[in-house]
């Protein structure tokens, strides 16, 4: 399947829900987390307002994590049987369906709003089932270099090119062998032969949402008016109600997680 070299999609989350919860801000100094009832933030400063009206300002590069207390409720598992992983590290959970074109897949979830989110296959790295159903223990869900590969719940692998996602399943183009269709009821995972983008340089944020989705944002993110706005490393615009955000994890400011560093040497 020929895929376009350029793709653009916009994520707009128009979410209904309760008022924003209290938030805890953990900083690099290792002291007691600061707690407040409202939050604004950008690439430079996090401003936290207490119940008494006092405002505490913290440099964003000194923030390790912001957590909502209590966390937002998680939608029932039936609403999010699949997770779509993008090349920039973002992961969206929801019901799969057909997009506006054959090169798109749609994801629908209460957390993502009433309209389905359309994603170009150029941006998809993998699709995995997350409803608790597992393939046989002897089967391995592995990526095949330079080839799209889909796995059934039986463990059987189908190699080829993902032709399209539609309302009830996916089609795999197997060349001379024709097309194979796998329904979502029997689909375990799909790996698409796209290259993952490198980790973003400098300050970036990972927003963990109420349904298990996780979105990577660059330092141009903004929290204001009860909403989180920003762009993923691949340039995808993101807008989500802060009431649907479980936590914001920060990296690349004044610290870097050990797991994000490449080892200087490896010995076995």
VMD Tcl script that draws the C-alpha trace (Angstrom):
set ca {
  {0.00 0.00 0.00}
  {1.35 3.41 -0.93}
  {1.19 5.86 1.93}
  {1.54 9.63 1.66}
  {4.80 11.20 2.77}
  {3.02 13.89 4.70}
  {0.11 13.53 7.07}
  {-1.58 15.85 9.49}
  {-4.31 15.20 11.99}
  {-5.73 17.27 14.77}
  {-6.79 16.06 18.18}
  {-9.47 18.15 19.84}
  {-10.85 16.89 23.15}
  {-14.13 18.52 24.13}
  {-14.77 16.71 27.37}
  {-17.53 16.85 29.93}
  {-16.67 16.03 33.50}
  {-16.34 17.24 37.06}
  {-14.38 20.32 38.05}
  {-10.62 19.93 38.13}
  {-9.37 17.98 41.14}
  {-6.74 19.13 43.59}
  {-3.18 18.70 42.33}
  {0.13 17.71 43.93}
  {3.37 19.10 42.46}
  {6.59 17.16 43.15}
  {9.87 19.02 42.61}
  {13.56 18.16 42.42}
  {14.32 19.43 45.93}
  {12.80 16.28 47.41}
  {10.61 18.19 49.86}
  {6.92 17.71 50.59}
  {4.84 18.03 47.39}
  {3.00 21.33 47.03}
  {-0.79 20.99 46.98}
  {-3.30 23.34 45.41}
  {-6.80 23.61 43.96}
  {-5.93 25.10 40.56}
  {-2.96 25.07 38.24}
  {-1.56 27.01 35.31}
  {1.68 26.04 33.60}
  {3.81 26.52 30.52}
  {7.37 25.79 29.41}
  {8.72 28.27 31.96}
  {6.58 28.35 35.10}
  {4.08 26.24 37.05}
  {1.71 28.38 39.16}
  {-0.21 26.59 41.91}
  {-3.04 28.27 43.83}
  {-3.89 27.04 47.33}
  {-7.35 26.91 48.90}
  {-6.42 30.08 50.80}
  {-5.70 31.94 47.55}
  {-1.90 31.87 47.86}
  {-0.06 31.36 44.58}
  {3.21 29.39 44.48}
  {5.35 29.67 41.33}
  {7.84 26.96 40.42}
  {10.22 26.86 37.48}
  {8.96 24.17 35.11}
  {12.43 22.66 34.73}
  {12.39 21.91 38.48}
  {9.10 19.96 38.33}
  {9.20 16.15 38.36}
  {5.47 15.32 38.33}
  {2.01 16.81 38.73}
  {-0.69 14.41 39.97}
  {-4.45 14.95 40.31}
  {-6.07 14.08 43.67}
  {-8.29 12.12 43.44}
  {-7.50 10.71 39.98}
  {-10.26 10.93 37.36}
  {-12.49 7.90 37.01}
  {-11.46 5.29 34.42}
  {-14.07 4.46 31.75}
  {-15.27 0.82 31.66}
  {-12.81 -1.55 29.88}
  {-15.34 -2.25 27.11}
  {-14.85 1.30 25.82}
  {-11.11 0.89 25.17}
  {-10.17 -2.58 23.90}
  {-7.24 -1.32 21.77}
  {-4.27 0.98 22.21}
  {-2.83 2.79 19.18}
  {0.86 3.68 19.58}
  {2.22 6.47 17.39}
  {5.73 7.04 16.07}
  {6.26 9.93 18.52}
  {5.43 7.79 21.58}
  {1.82 8.90 22.07}
  {-0.65 6.13 22.94}
  {-4.42 6.49 22.52}
  {-6.96 3.93 23.74}
  {-10.42 3.36 22.33}
  {-12.67 1.55 19.88}
  {-11.16 1.10 16.41}
  {-12.96 1.93 13.18}
  {-12.52 3.23 9.65}
  {-11.08 6.68 9.01}
  {-12.04 9.22 6.38}
  {-9.66 7.59 3.88}
  {-8.23 4.10 3.43}
  {-4.97 5.32 4.97}
  {-6.62 6.29 8.26}
  {-7.76 4.52 11.41}
  {-10.22 6.06 13.84}
  {-10.15 5.78 17.63}
  {-13.23 6.56 19.73}
  {-13.36 6.84 23.51}
  {-15.35 8.91 26.07}
  {-12.06 10.49 27.13}
  {-11.29 11.51 23.54}
  {-14.64 13.25 23.10}
  {-17.79 12.51 21.12}
  {-16.13 12.52 17.69}
  {-13.76 9.74 16.65}
  {-10.08 10.63 16.41}
  {-8.72 10.05 12.88}
  {-5.08 8.94 12.66}
  {-3.03 8.51 9.51}
  {-1.32 5.11 9.18}
  {1.91 7.05 8.51}
  {1.88 7.93 12.20}
  {1.01 4.47 13.58}
  {3.68 2.22 15.05}
  {1.54 -0.50 16.65}
  {-2.01 -1.40 17.68}
  {-2.45 -3.69 20.71}
  {-5.43 -5.23 22.45}
  {-5.80 -4.06 26.07}
  {-9.05 -5.67 27.25}
  {-7.34 -8.47 29.16}
  {-7.67 -11.16 26.47}
  {-4.32 -12.85 25.84}
  {-2.84 -15.03 23.09}
  {-1.52 -18.52 23.94}
  {1.55 -18.45 26.17}
  {3.83 -19.96 23.52}
  {3.03 -17.20 21.01}
  {5.20 -14.07 20.75}
  {3.89 -10.76 19.45}
  {7.00 -9.38 17.76}
  {7.72 -6.73 15.15}
  {8.91 -7.99 11.74}
  {11.47 -5.60 10.12}
  {10.11 -3.65 7.13}
  {6.86 -5.64 7.03}
  {3.43 -4.98 8.51}
  {2.34 -7.91 10.68}
  {-0.97 -8.70 12.38}
  {-1.56 -11.34 15.05}
  {-4.76 -13.22 15.77}
  {-5.77 -14.17 19.31}
  {-4.91 -17.75 18.32}
  {-1.28 -16.62 17.95}
  {-1.26 -16.94 14.14}
  {0.69 -14.20 12.34}
  {-0.33 -12.60 9.03}
  {2.40 -10.65 7.21}
  {1.95 -8.15 4.40}
  {0.81 -4.52 4.27}
  {-2.05 -3.05 6.28}
  {-4.52 -2.12 3.54}
  {-7.14 -0.49 5.75}
  {-9.02 -0.40 9.02}
  {-12.81 -0.52 8.79}
  {-15.80 -0.81 11.10}
  {-15.39 -4.49 12.00}
  {-11.73 -5.36 11.36}
  {-8.59 -4.85 9.29}
  {-7.43 -5.97 5.85}
  {-3.88 -7.16 5.19}
  {-2.59 -7.09 1.59}
  {-0.47 -10.25 1.14}
  {0.57 -9.59 -2.45}
  {0.09 -12.65 -4.65}
  {-1.83 -14.34 -1.83}
  {-4.53 -11.66 -1.94}
  {-6.06 -9.89 1.02}
  {-6.75 -11.36 4.45}
  {-9.33 -9.88 6.80}
  {-9.07 -10.11 10.58}
  {-12.01 -9.01 12.71}
  {-11.41 -6.91 15.81}
  {-12.92 -9.74 17.88}
  {-9.99 -12.01 16.95}
  {-7.26 -9.35 16.55}
  {-4.47 -9.36 19.16}
  {-2.01 -6.81 17.71}
  {-0.80 -5.06 14.56}
  {2.72 -3.76 13.93}
  {3.14 -1.20 11.13}
  {6.51 -0.80 9.37}
  {7.01 2.87 10.28}
  {10.11 4.25 12.00}
  {9.80 5.56 15.55}
  {10.88 9.15 16.09}
  {13.81 9.82 18.47}
  {13.06 11.02 22.00}
  {12.43 14.77 22.06}
  {15.32 17.03 23.04}
  {14.99 19.33 26.03}
  {12.00 19.67 28.32}
  {9.01 17.52 27.46}
  {5.90 16.28 29.24}
  {4.00 12.99 29.26}
  {0.30 13.44 30.03}
  {-1.38 10.29 31.36}
  {-5.13 10.39 30.73}
  {-8.03 8.79 32.59}
  {-8.46 5.93 30.10}
  {-4.78 4.89 30.10}
  {-3.81 6.98 27.08}
  {-0.44 8.76 27.30}
  {0.52 11.80 25.22}
  {4.04 13.20 24.81}
  {4.13 17.01 24.58}
  {6.98 19.38 23.76}
  {7.96 22.31 25.98}
  {5.43 24.58 24.24}
  {2.63 22.95 26.29}
  {0.19 25.15 28.23}
  {-2.21 24.52 31.14}
  {-4.79 27.29 31.44}
  {-8.55 27.67 31.76}
  {-8.94 24.07 32.93}
  {-7.41 22.67 29.75}
  {-4.08 21.18 28.71}
  {-2.87 22.26 25.25}
  {0.28 21.42 23.34}
  {1.86 19.51 20.49}
  {3.41 16.09 20.25}
  {6.97 15.77 18.85}
  {5.46 14.95 15.44}
  {3.51 18.22 15.53}
  {0.07 16.85 16.42}
  {-2.02 19.49 18.27}
  {-3.51 18.26 21.56}
  {-6.28 19.77 23.69}
  {-7.73 17.96 26.71}
  {-9.73 18.89 29.81}
  {-7.39 18.85 32.81}
  {-10.13 16.99 34.72}
  {-9.37 14.00 32.46}
  {-5.62 14.07 33.16}
  {-4.26 11.72 35.83}
  {-0.70 13.04 35.87}
  {1.88 15.12 34.05}
  {5.40 13.68 34.13}
  {8.28 16.04 33.29}
  {11.71 15.18 31.83}
  {14.57 16.89 30.05}
  {14.56 20.03 32.21}
  {17.07 20.02 35.04}
  {17.10 16.22 35.12}
  {16.82 13.21 32.84}
  {15.43 9.80 33.80}
  {18.10 7.10 33.84}
  {15.97 4.99 31.51}
  {16.14 7.79 28.90}
  {19.96 7.70 28.73}
  {21.98 5.57 26.31}
  {24.60 3.43 28.13}
  {28.26 4.30 27.54}
  {29.26 0.61 27.63}
  {27.44 -2.71 27.97}
  {29.03 -5.80 29.58}
  {27.52 -9.26 29.87}
}
mol new
graphics top color blue
foreach p $ca { graphics top sphere $p radius 0.5 }
foreach p [lrange $ca 0 end-1] q [lrange $ca 1 end] { graphics top cylinder $p $q radius 0.2 }
display resetview
